[in-house]
């Protein structure tokens, strides 16, 4: 029986730890910008630097 009580205590600690790491809309927007728009900007810079958009 004591092992069951310790399992309940561990789950409550895990739940409390998850409450501390909440995703806010601001952090979600930053992550979407970095991983969504960031690579597109880097690809455009790379293509411009290699002359991809220059007329032959």
N, C-alpha and C positions, 0 to 999 in steps of 0.2 A: 503493500500500500504506500509506503513512503516514496517509491519511485514515481508513482502517478502524481503525487503532489509536486515533485520537483519538475516534472514535465510541464505542468500547468504554469509554474513560475517562469520557466524558460520561454514559453510562448508569449506570456505577457511582456517579457523584456523585448522580444522580437517585435511585437506590435508597437511598443513604445519607441523603438529605434526607427521603425518605418514612419512614424508620425513626424519625426524630426526632419526627414528628407522629403519634403513636399515640393512638387514642381509648381512654380509660379508661372503665370502667363509671360512674364518678362524673360525668364530663363528659357522658356520654350521658344519664344521668338528669336532669341539670340542663337540657340542651337539650330533652328531652322535656317536662319540666315547664313551661319557659318558653313553648315553642311549642304545647304541647298543652293544658295546664290554664290557662295565662295568659289566652288569648283568651276562654275560657269565663267566667272570673272577671270580666274586663272587660265582657263582654256582660251578665252578671247585674247588675253595678253600674250600668251604663247603663240597663237596664230598670227597676231599682228607683228610680233617680233621676228617671225620667220617669213614675213612677206606674203602670207596666204591671201590677204585681201587686196593686194596690189594688182593693177591691171597688167597683163603681159605686154 
